[in-house]
Structure formats: C-alpha cells, structure tokens
Amino acid sequence: MRAEAWAPASVGNVAVGFDLLGHSLAGPADRVRVERIPAPRVEIRAIRGAGASLPRDPARNTAGAALIALREALGLPFGFALEIDKGIPFAAGLGGSAASAVAALVAANALLERPLPRAALYPFAVAGEEVASGGRHGDNVGPMLLGGLVLAGRDRLVPLPLPWPLWCLVLRPSLALETRRARTVLAAPYALADFTAQSERLALFLLGLERGDLELLRAGFADLLVEPRRAPLVPGFAQVQRAALAAGALGASLSGAGPSVFAWFLGRAEAEAALPAMRAAFAEAGLASEPLLSPVAGPGRGARGVRCLSTRARAPAVPIAEALLAGLAPDGGLYVPERLPQPRAGGSGGGDRDSTSSRRACSRPSSRRTGSARSCPRSAARPSPFRRRSGRWTGRASCSSFSTGRPAPSRTSRRASSPPPGGGCALRARRFCCWSRPRATPGRRWPTPSTASPASGSRCSTPRGG
C-alpha cells in the first residue's frame, strides 16, 4: 500500500505571534511518498531535491521522527518507508522542515485502517518539527495541516478569520539561516515590560482580525521581542522592512527564523507594486532575492470559510470576502457561494410570504402551524429559518428557483423553463445570496457545490439530506 501527499510552504510567527501564528503559502511544497511495510520500523529510502545534505536516519529527520511518534502512539504493528522530494528551499524561513513532517503524516494517515482526523495529526507533526528546530512549536505545521491563518496552541489549532483578501509578499535572499542558530540569540532573558507590550500587540492583532478593523491590525503588526535580536542576522532587513511599509504594507517582518522577509498587503496589485523597492533594498546589502507572492489564505487541507464561484464558470473560486469586495468576477459573472446552507431539521418554521411559491414548486401542502411539511418529495421535513428583508433574500430556504443574474423582483417561484427577468440561469436550489449573510446556526451542514445545478424541467431539485 502506498500513498503520496504534499505540504505547502508557510510563514511562521507572523511578526507578533512567536511560535503561535502562521499561515500557508501557495507555491513551493514538499512531497512525500509513503509505503506501508510489514517490518515495524520507519525507514527513509531517498531524499531528492534537497539543497543541503539531510539526515537519512529517521530519528534525526523531521518526516521520520513524525512517523515514529505516530507508530508509538497508535501501537501500529507495521512500519513505513519514505521517499522525500524537497521543493521548499533549505534554511529559508519557509517551513521546509515542517512541510516534510506534515506531508509524511498525511500520506501515512491514509494508509491506516481508520485514518485520524487532520487535527489529530498535530502533536505528531510538532514532534517531527522539534528535531530540526530544537523546540516544540506548531506555527508552521498548523497552517500546513489546516490552510490559511492559524493560531497553534500547545495542544490545539484554532483557524483565524481573514476578513479581507490579503496578499503576502515574501522575499528570500541568497542566504541560509538555520532555525537552531536563529533561536540561540533568544536565550537571554526579556524584560517584563517588553513582554507586556508584545502581549498588547498580539491582542490588537487578533482583535483586528476578528472585528475586521484594519487600524487595530496595523497597530498590532509589530514584533518587539524576537525581531530586534534576529534582525542583525539578515543583512539589509531593516531597509527591506522600511521599503515595504513605505509601499503601504500592513506590516513586515522576518518569515519564521529568517532570512526571508514577508509583508502583508490589502491586494495583489499593492504587493506587486512594492516588490521593486524591497528587492532593491536587499540588493544594496549585496544579496540577490527571489520573490514569492501568495494569498494569506493559502492552501492546506481543511481550509475554512465559504468560497464563491462565478456564474459563468470561467473564473477561479475566491474567498467570500474577496468576492464581496470585487462584486463581479473577472469573466463578468456574478459571484455565488460554492456551498449553500441547509437548515436544521425540527423546530418551528412559522408562516412567511413565500410559502405559496414553495408549495407550487414542491407540489406538497405546507403547514403554517407546524412548519414541518415544507419540503420537496425527496427531502426530509424541515422549517424555514430565513426571512426576506428589505427586498433582498437573506438566505430563506425554499424549493423554488432563483436567478444567477440580478435578483428577480417577483416573490413567487419561477420555473426554470423560462429565463428569469434578472438575467442568468434559473437554478432550482435553496435561496441564498453571497451578498446577504444569514444568521449562523450551530451545527449547520453544507452540501456540495453540485446541489445547485441548472434545472431543465419544472420539478423541484432541492438537494437531499436537508
């Protein structure tokens, strides 16, 4: 039995969250092929693409150590053989050691009789990362496992919201800086006042993300503890940081232990505009640099949030925050959610103004008193927890059709056989607009994108399993 997995690069610390915060990057990645073997051991058969000589001893390799920890914790009677393809540069501050451990765990997990949840792999990934860095921290492995921006605690991972379509620009200079060496400069004690000031900035940063407040985010995007001690290890860092901030960056700092420098921007265009000045600053210090541009909501299994697709299906999916800011997709279509909400079964639905159209679409009687029979022939009885307000649909669940173009003015159900007055295609699915936010309901499940498919007839095509 064999399996293969990959893990992306990452930005560790994110300035203010030393050993706590990190986000994944779209671009370079490590790939690991794992084979299940009868012998109860872990062996590394090949390491390819590494810029430096990496240990083949499993106990001294991050991928091998992670699988050793997995075997011991689960008491597995079999072992694993690894082949590692390194795509992340060595000692660049992009989480290369963590990526090998995460990719090996994900592949090995697929070979188990009962695979573990992705978050359950976290402690084993941290054990592998400890081999390279000398400390137990999950600021790199956390976002590699979940994707996007993650708060990595001692024993749990907390995905963080990204209310804006943020972009990250990373510059990797022609310099190698190993994590163990970069951590030695942090050995001296810190003043209590510095620790208090850093805690304040971390709180402002997290609160800015939660509230969607850019001013709070900017105020907290600064490292008062680690960056001042590590900056002398990277020639030209101060000049690169000043160039990024002068170009409008929300913040800039070392990526992980360095030497790479990262900066956050509100959009891709702003990041591209700042690139020449930042590269020139490194050039003045005598260092060539390679850029990497990626959304902060980078790749990773288990990414959070709803993405939006264009109704013309010719533009890539984007996070809902980016869709709200853009309005229209690059192909001229309207952004709609990739996944649609389903109300919970049970409870009281109450009467509403669209109950008549629901009965027409489903050809089933609806009980205003109980709200338990408003369903199509193929779905379970369920209430309608959404309402129409101010002339816009806020997520009302029904079995009638809606338009993918501009919202149609009529409140009655429209048959998919005739084009709606708003333009676009008539879709028979639950009413939900990406620009109208329904109230969050704990435990709500999300169907797959295929549930909202164009209907050619007049029968209801509401997804099953509501």
PEURWO-V629438 format. One record per pair of residues at least 6 apart in sequence whose C-alpha atoms are under 6 Angstrom apart, sorted by the first residue. I is the first residue (numbers start at 1). J is the second residue. If there is no record, write none. Layout:
# PEURWO-V629438
i=I j=J
i=I j=J
This chain:
# PEURWO-V629438
i=1 j=35
i=1 j=36
i=2 j=34
i=2 j=35
i=3 j=33
i=3 j=34
i=3 j=107
i=4 j=32
i=4 j=33
i=4 j=107
i=5 j=31
i=5 j=32
i=5 j=103
i=5 j=107
i=6 j=30
i=6 j=31
i=6 j=103
i=7 j=29
i=7 j=30
i=7 j=99
i=7 j=103
i=7 j=144
i=8 j=29
i=9 j=24
i=9 j=25
i=9 j=28
i=9 j=29
i=9 j=94
i=9 j=95
i=10 j=23
i=10 j=24
i=10 j=25
i=10 j=94
i=10 j=95
i=10 j=140
i=11 j=22
i=11 j=23
i=11 j=94
i=11 j=255
i=11 j=256
i=12 j=22
i=12 j=139
i=12 j=140
i=12 j=255
i=12 j=256
i=13 j=19
i=13 j=21
i=13 j=22
i=13 j=256
i=14 j=21
i=14 j=22
i=15 j=222
i=15 j=223
i=15 j=253
i=16 j=202
i=16 j=222
i=16 j=223
i=19 j=137
i=19 j=139
i=20 j=139
i=20 j=151
i=20 j=152
i=21 j=139
i=21 j=150
i=21 j=151
i=22 j=139
i=22 j=140
i=22 j=149
i=22 j=150
i=23 j=143
i=23 j=148
i=23 j=149
i=24 j=143
i=24 j=144
i=24 j=147
i=24 j=148
i=24 j=298
i=25 j=294
i=25 j=298
i=26 j=294
i=26 j=298
i=26 j=299
i=28 j=87
i=28 j=88
i=29 j=87
i=29 j=88
i=30 j=85
i=30 j=86
i=30 j=87
i=30 j=99
i=30 j=100
i=31 j=85
i=32 j=83
i=32 j=84
i=32 j=103
i=32 j=104
i=33 j=82
i=33 j=83
i=34 j=81
i=34 j=82
i=35 j=80
i=35 j=81
i=36 j=79
i=36 j=80
i=37 j=79
i=37 j=80
i=38 j=78
i=39 j=78
i=39 j=79
i=40 j=77
i=40 j=78
i=40 j=79
i=41 j=79
i=42 j=79
i=42 j=80
i=42 j=81
i=43 j=81
i=44 j=56
i=44 j=81
i=44 j=82
i=45 j=82
i=45 j=83
i=46 j=83
i=47 j=84
i=47 j=85
i=48 j=85
i=49 j=85
i=49 j=86
i=50 j=86
i=51 j=90
i=55 j=61
i=58 j=64
i=58 j=65
i=59 j=65
i=62 j=101
i=62 j=128
i=62 j=129
i=62 j=131
i=63 j=100
i=63 j=101
i=63 j=104
i=65 j=128
i=66 j=101
i=66 j=124
i=66 j=125
i=66 j=127
i=66 j=128
i=69 j=124
i=70 j=124
i=88 j=96
i=91 j=176
i=91 j=177
i=91 j=178
i=92 j=176
i=92 j=259
i=92 j=260
i=93 j=255
i=93 j=256
i=93 j=257
i=93 j=258
i=93 j=260
i=95 j=140
i=98 j=129
i=98 j=141
i=101 j=125
i=101 j=128
i=102 j=125
i=109 j=115
i=126 j=136
i=126 j=138
i=130 j=136
i=133 j=179
i=133 j=180
i=138 j=152
i=139 j=152
i=142 j=152
i=143 j=150
i=144 j=300
i=145 j=300
i=145 j=301
i=146 j=300
i=146 j=301
i=146 j=302
i=146 j=303
i=147 j=298
i=147 j=299
i=147 j=300
i=147 j=301
i=147 j=303
i=148 j=297
i=148 j=298
i=149 j=160
i=150 j=158
i=150 j=159
i=150 j=160
i=151 j=157
i=151 j=158
i=163 j=212
i=163 j=321
i=164 j=321
i=165 j=322
i=166 j=265
i=166 j=266
i=166 j=267
i=166 j=296
i=167 j=264
i=167 j=265
i=167 j=267
i=167 j=268
i=167 j=294
i=167 j=295
i=167 j=296
i=168 j=263
i=168 j=264
i=168 j=293
i=168 j=294
i=168 j=295
i=168 j=296
i=169 j=262
i=169 j=263
i=169 j=292
i=169 j=293
i=170 j=261
i=170 j=262
i=170 j=291
i=170 j=292
i=171 j=260
i=171 j=261
i=171 j=289
i=171 j=290
i=171 j=291
i=172 j=260
i=172 j=289
i=172 j=290
i=173 j=287
i=173 j=288
i=173 j=289
i=174 j=287
i=174 j=288
i=174 j=289
i=177 j=259
i=179 j=257
i=182 j=257
i=198 j=224
i=201 j=220
i=202 j=220
i=204 j=216
i=204 j=220
i=205 j=217
i=205 j=220
i=208 j=216
i=208 j=217
i=218 j=250
i=221 j=251
i=234 j=259
i=236 j=282
i=236 j=285
i=239 j=281
i=240 j=278
i=240 j=281
i=241 j=252
i=243 j=277
i=243 j=278
i=247 j=274
i=249 j=264
i=249 j=265
i=250 j=264
i=250 j=265
i=251 j=263
i=251 j=264
i=252 j=262
i=252 j=263
i=253 j=261
i=253 j=262
i=254 j=260
i=254 j=261
i=255 j=261
i=255 j=262
i=265 j=271
i=306 j=320
i=307 j=318
i=307 j=319
i=307 j=320
i=307 j=337
i=307 j=338
i=308 j=317
i=308 j=318
i=308 j=320
i=308 j=335
i=308 j=336
i=308 j=337
i=308 j=338
i=309 j=317
i=309 j=335
i=309 j=336
i=309 j=338
i=310 j=329
i=310 j=333
i=310 j=334
i=310 j=335
i=311 j=333
i=311 j=334
i=312 j=333
i=315 j=331
i=328 j=334
i=336 j=434
i=337 j=434
i=338 j=449
i=339 j=448
i=339 j=449
i=341 j=446
i=342 j=466
i=345 j=382
i=346 j=382
i=348 j=370
i=348 j=371
i=348 j=383
i=349 j=371
i=349 j=383
i=349 j=384
i=350 j=368
i=350 j=371
i=351 j=368
i=357 j=412
i=357 j=413
i=358 j=398
i=358 j=399
i=358 j=400
i=359 j=365
i=361 j=400
i=361 j=460
i=362 j=376
i=362 j=460
i=366 j=373
i=366 j=374
i=367 j=373
i=371 j=383
i=372 j=381
i=372 j=382
i=372 j=383
i=373 j=381
i=375 j=381
i=379 j=464
i=384 j=397
i=386 j=395
i=386 j=396
i=387 j=396
i=388 j=394
i=394 j=436
i=394 j=438
i=395 j=431
i=395 j=432
i=395 j=438
i=396 j=431
i=397 j=430
i=397 j=431
i=398 j=430
i=399 j=462
i=400 j=413
i=400 j=428
i=401 j=414
i=401 j=427
i=401 j=428
i=402 j=426
i=402 j=427
i=403 j=425
i=403 j=426
i=404 j=424
i=404 j=425
i=405 j=422
i=405 j=423
i=405 j=424
i=406 j=422
i=407 j=422
i=408 j=421
i=408 j=422
i=415 j=458
i=416 j=426
i=416 j=455
i=417 j=456
i=417 j=457
i=427 j=454
i=428 j=461
i=429 j=452
i=429 j=462
i=451 j=463
